[in-house]
Amino acid sequence: MFFKKILYYINPANLFHRDPEAGVSLRMMHGVNKISFLMFLVCLVVMFIRWYTR
């Protein structure tokens, strides 16, 4: 289930998907979570590249 959720966040089709039942606060929270998760993945990639090139 953990990897399924990660793949759901990475999928570009789901990045801007809106849940019609969710309120504004919940949509904002999910948006911030997606942004922070993507930034975390980018930082991991950068750290790996820096480690590999040394």
N, C-alpha and C positions, 0 to 999 in steps of 0.2 A: 504494500500500500504506500510505503514511503517513496519508492521509486516511481510509482504511478503518479503521485502528486508532483514530483519534480518534473516528470515529463509533461504533465499538464501545464506547469508554469512556463516551461521552456517553449512550448508550442506557440508560434506566433499567432495562430488563429484564435487562441484563447486569451491572448494578451489584452485585447480590448473588448472582450465579451462582457456583456452586461446581464446581470440577473434581474429580471423584471420585478421579482418579489423583494429584493433587497432595498433597504433604505439608503439614504445618502451617506450616512456614517459608515455603514457596512461596506459600501462600494469604495469609499475613500480608504478604509482600512485595508481592503484587499488590494487596492492599487498600490499603496505604500509597501505592502508586503511583497508584491511582485517586483517592484523597483529595487527594494533592498536585496531580494534574492538574486536578481540579475547582477547587481553590483558586486555581491559576494562572489558569484561565479567568475566575473571579470577579474576581480582581485586574485582569485586562486590561479587563474591562467597567467596573469602578470607575474605572480610570485614564482610559478613553475618555470616560466621563461627566464626570469632573472637567475634562478637557481641553476638552470640548465646551461646558461651561457657563461657561467663563472668557471 
